[in-house]
C-alpha cells in the first residue's frame, strides 16, 4: 500500500491502482493522494526558499556610471555634477538625463552600463532573431521577467539572453539552474527590449514549454498542483527570482513554467 508523501496525510492506496490508476499523482517520484496535498507541499517549499544575497553584500560594488563616462567619453567632473543636479529634479535614470542633455549617445550609455555590469552589449538587434523562440521559454515568463533568449546552443549548453540594466541577476541565475545551461546576459537599450519581447511572445516557433502562468502567493501552489496533475508524473524544481519563485514542472517532453509571487513573511 502506498502512503501519501505529504507529512501529516495518512491516506493509502494499493500500489498499482495509485501509480497507474486515477488516484493521485507522482511528484518527484513520490505519490500524493490529491492536488490538495501537492499544493501544501509546494506552499511549504516556496515558503522555505532561502533569500539570495545581493552581489554587493559579498564585497563587489559596481563602478559609478559617471566615473565610467568620464573615462570613456571624456566628460568632466563639472559636467557630471551638473547632470546629477538635473537628474535630482527629473527623477529619471542618470544615463537618460545625460542623453537628454545631449552629452552622450545611447551607445555611450549602453557601453558604460555593460562595463559597469561586466557583461557584453548589443548595439543593434533585429527582432527577427527570436522568431524560433530560442530557449523555449513560456511567453508569460519572458514578459514578466524581462529576459529574452536571443541565441541557444543546445549542444554546448549555452544560452544568451537580452535584458536592460540593471541586470536581472536572480532571473538569469534561476534560468541557468532550471535549464542547466550557461546563461550569458547581453545588455540592450531600454527602447529595444519591448520589440524583442513582442517578437518572442508572438513567434510561432516550436517549444517544449506547453504553458506559462503568473500566480499570486495564495493561488499559486494550487495552480502548480493542478498543472502537475494534468501531467500525472512530473519533476518539480524551483528557483527564487524576487519578487517571484520560478517553478518548473517537467513531465515527459513537456515543460511548464509558473511564476508564483513570493508570500509576505509569516503569511504562509
C-alpha positions as CSV (number, residue, x, y, z in Angstrom):
1,X,0.0,0.0,0.0
2,X,1.3,3.4,-0.9
3,X,1.0,6.2,1.6
4,X,0.7,9.9,0.6
5,X,4.1,11.6,0.7
6,X,2.8,14.8,2.4
7,X,3.6,14.9,6.0
8,X,0.5,14.6,8.1
9,X,-1.6,12.8,5.5
10,X,-2.3,9.2,6.3
11,X,-4.2,8.2,3.1
12,X,-3.1,4.9,1.5
13,X,-3.9,3.2,-1.8
14,X,-3.0,-0.1,-3.4
15,X,0.4,0.3,-5.3
16,X,-0.8,-0.5,-8.8
17,X,-4.0,1.5,-8.6
18,X,-2.2,4.5,-7.2
19,X,0.6,4.5,-9.7
20,X,-1.3,3.6,-12.8
21,X,-4.9,4.4,-12.0
22,X,-6.8,7.6,-11.4
23,X,-5.9,8.2,-7.9
24,X,-3.4,11.0,-7.1
25,X,-0.2,11.9,-8.9
26,X,3.5,11.4,-8.7
27,X,5.7,14.4,-8.0
28,X,9.5,14.0,-7.7
29,X,9.0,10.2,-7.8
30,X,6.7,10.3,-4.7
31,X,3.0,9.6,-4.7
32,X,0.5,12.1,-3.5
33,X,-3.2,11.3,-2.9
34,X,-4.6,14.6,-4.2
35,X,-3.9,18.1,-5.6
36,X,-4.5,19.5,-2.1
37,X,-1.6,17.5,-0.7
38,X,0.6,18.6,-3.6
39,X,-0.4,22.2,-3.1
40,X,0.5,22.1,0.6
41,X,3.9,20.6,-0.3
42,X,4.5,23.3,-3.0
43,X,3.5,26.0,-0.5
44,X,6.0,24.7,2.0
45,X,8.8,24.5,-0.5
46,X,8.2,28.1,-1.6
47,X,8.0,29.5,1.9
48,X,11.3,27.9,2.9
49,X,13.4,29.1,-0.1
50,X,16.4,31.0,1.3
51,X,16.9,34.6,0.4
52,X,19.5,35.4,-2.2
53,X,22.2,37.8,-1.1
54,X,22.9,40.7,-3.5
55,X,26.3,40.8,-5.1
56,X,27.4,44.0,-3.2
57,X,27.0,42.2,0.1
58,X,29.7,39.8,-1.0
59,X,32.3,42.5,-1.4
60,X,31.6,43.6,-5.0
61,X,30.4,47.1,-5.8
62,X,30.0,48.4,-9.3
63,X,31.9,51.5,-10.6
64,X,29.6,54.5,-10.7
65,X,28.3,55.3,-14.2
66,X,29.5,58.9,-14.1
67,X,33.1,57.8,-13.5
68,X,32.9,55.3,-16.4
69,X,31.6,58.0,-18.7
70,X,34.3,60.4,-17.6
71,X,36.9,57.8,-18.7
72,X,35.1,56.5,-21.8
73,X,33.8,59.7,-23.4
74,X,35.8,62.4,-21.6
75,X,33.1,64.0,-19.6
76,X,34.4,66.3,-16.9
77,X,33.5,66.2,-13.2
78,X,31.8,69.6,-13.5
79,X,29.6,68.2,-16.3
80,X,28.8,65.1,-14.3
81,X,27.9,67.2,-11.2
82,X,25.6,69.4,-13.3
83,X,23.9,66.4,-14.8
84,X,23.4,64.9,-11.3
85,X,21.6,68.1,-10.4
86,X,19.3,67.8,-13.4
87,X,18.6,64.2,-12.5
88,X,17.6,65.1,-9.0
89,X,14.9,67.4,-10.5
90,X,13.6,64.9,-13.1
91,X,14.0,61.7,-11.1
92,X,14.9,59.7,-14.2
93,X,17.8,57.4,-14.8
94,X,21.2,59.2,-14.9
95,X,22.1,57.8,-18.3
96,X,18.8,59.1,-19.7
97,X,19.4,62.5,-18.2
98,X,22.8,62.7,-19.9
99,X,21.3,61.7,-23.2
100,X,18.5,64.4,-22.9
101,X,21.2,67.0,-22.3
102,X,23.0,65.9,-25.5
103,X,26.1,64.9,-23.6
104,X,26.2,61.2,-24.7
105,X,24.7,58.9,-27.2
106,X,22.6,55.8,-26.5
107,X,25.5,53.6,-27.3
108,X,27.8,55.6,-24.9
109,X,25.4,54.8,-22.0
110,X,24.9,51.2,-23.1
111,X,28.7,50.6,-23.3
112,X,29.2,52.2,-19.9
113,X,26.4,50.2,-18.3
114,X,27.8,46.9,-19.8
115,X,31.2,47.8,-18.4
116,X,29.7,48.5,-15.1
117,X,27.9,45.1,-15.0
118,X,30.8,43.2,-16.5
119,X,28.8,41.9,-19.5
120,X,28.7,42.5,-23.3
121,X,26.1,44.6,-25.1
122,X,24.2,44.5,-28.3
123,X,24.4,47.8,-30.2
124,X,21.6,46.9,-32.6
125,X,19.3,43.9,-32.6
126,X,17.0,42.6,-35.3
127,X,13.8,41.3,-33.6
128,X,13.6,38.5,-36.2
129,X,16.4,36.7,-34.4
130,X,13.9,35.4,-31.9
131,X,11.5,34.1,-34.4
132,X,12.3,30.5,-33.5
133,X,11.9,31.3,-29.8
134,X,15.3,30.0,-28.7
135,X,15.4,28.7,-25.1
136,X,11.7,27.7,-25.4
137,X,10.5,29.9,-22.5
138,X,6.9,30.5,-21.8
139,X,5.6,33.8,-23.1
140,X,4.4,35.0,-19.6
141,X,7.9,34.2,-18.2
142,X,9.6,36.4,-20.8
143,X,7.1,39.3,-20.4
144,X,7.3,39.2,-16.6
145,X,11.0,38.8,-16.0
146,X,12.2,40.9,-18.9
147,X,14.8,38.4,-20.2
148,X,14.6,37.4,-23.9
149,X,16.6,34.5,-25.2
150,X,18.2,35.5,-28.4
151,X,20.5,32.6,-29.1
152,X,20.7,29.0,-27.9
153,X,23.4,26.4,-28.5
154,X,21.9,23.1,-27.1
155,X,24.9,21.1,-28.0
156,X,27.2,23.3,-25.9
157,X,24.5,24.1,-23.4
158,X,24.8,27.8,-23.8
159,X,22.1,30.4,-23.9
160,X,22.2,34.2,-24.5
161,X,19.5,36.5,-23.2
162,X,18.9,40.1,-23.9
163,X,17.9,42.4,-21.0
164,X,18.2,46.0,-19.8
165,X,20.2,47.5,-16.9
166,X,20.3,46.7,-14.1
167,X,21.0,43.1,-15.0
168,X,18.1,40.9,-13.5
169,X,20.7,38.7,-11.8
170,X,18.2,36.5,-10.0
171,X,16.2,35.7,-13.1
172,X,19.4,34.9,-15.1
173,X,20.6,32.7,-12.2
174,X,17.3,30.9,-12.0
175,X,17.2,30.4,-15.7
176,X,20.7,28.8,-15.7
177,X,19.8,26.5,-12.8
178,X,16.4,25.4,-14.3
179,X,17.8,24.8,-17.8
180,X,21.2,23.5,-16.7
181,X,22.7,25.8,-19.3
182,X,25.4,28.5,-19.2
183,X,23.4,31.8,-19.5
184,X,25.1,35.0,-20.7
185,X,23.1,38.2,-20.3
186,X,23.6,40.8,-23.1
187,X,22.6,44.4,-22.5
188,X,20.3,46.2,-24.9
189,X,18.9,49.7,-24.9
190,X,15.7,50.3,-23.0
191,X,13.7,51.0,-26.2
192,X,15.0,47.8,-27.8
193,X,13.8,45.3,-25.3
194,X,10.0,45.8,-25.8
195,X,10.2,44.9,-29.5
196,X,12.3,41.8,-28.7
197,X,9.7,40.7,-26.1
198,X,6.8,41.3,-28.6
199,X,8.6,39.3,-31.3
200,X,9.4,36.4,-29.0
201,X,6.0,36.2,-27.4
202,X,4.2,36.4,-30.8
203,X,6.5,33.9,-32.6
204,X,5.2,30.5,-33.6
205,X,8.5,28.6,-33.2
206,X,8.4,25.2,-31.7
207,X,9.0,24.8,-28.0
208,X,8.7,22.1,-25.4
209,X,7.1,24.5,-22.9
210,X,3.4,23.9,-23.1
211,X,2.2,26.6,-20.7
212,X,3.3,29.5,-18.6
213,X,1.4,31.3,-15.8
214,X,1.9,34.0,-13.3
215,X,0.1,33.5,-10.0
216,X,-0.2,35.1,-6.6
217,X,1.1,33.6,-3.4
218,X,-2.3,32.4,-2.3
219,X,-3.5,30.7,-5.5
220,X,-0.1,29.7,-6.9
221,X,0.5,26.4,-5.1
222,X,-2.9,25.0,-6.1
223,X,-2.3,26.1,-9.7
224,X,1.1,24.3,-9.7
225,X,-0.7,21.2,-8.2
226,X,-3.4,21.3,-10.9
227,X,-0.9,21.6,-13.7
228,X,1.2,18.8,-12.2
229,X,-1.9,16.5,-12.1
230,X,-2.5,17.2,-15.8
231,X,0.9,15.5,-16.5
232,X,0.4,12.7,-13.9
233,X,4.1,12.2,-13.3
234,X,6.4,15.3,-13.0
235,X,9.6,16.5,-11.6
236,X,9.4,19.9,-9.9
237,X,12.3,22.4,-9.5
238,X,12.0,25.9,-8.2
239,X,14.3,28.9,-8.0
240,X,13.9,32.2,-6.4
241,X,13.9,35.4,-8.5
242,X,12.3,38.1,-6.4
243,X,9.5,39.0,-6.3
244,X,8.7,35.6,-7.7
245,X,9.5,31.9,-7.3
246,X,10.1,30.4,-10.7
247,X,8.6,26.9,-10.7
248,X,9.3,24.4,-13.5
249,X,7.4,21.1,-13.9
250,X,8.8,18.6,-16.3
251,X,6.9,15.5,-17.4
252,X,8.0,13.5,-20.5
253,X,8.8,16.0,-23.2
254,X,6.7,18.8,-21.7
255,X,7.8,21.7,-19.5
256,X,5.5,24.0,-17.6
257,X,6.7,27.3,-16.1
258,X,4.8,29.0,-13.3
259,X,5.9,32.3,-11.6
260,X,4.5,32.4,-8.1
261,X,4.6,35.7,-6.2
262,X,6.7,35.4,-3.1
263,X,4.5,35.4,0.1
264,X,4.7,38.1,2.7
265,X,6.9,37.0,5.7
266,X,4.8,35.0,8.1
267,X,1.8,34.7,5.7
268,X,2.2,31.1,4.8
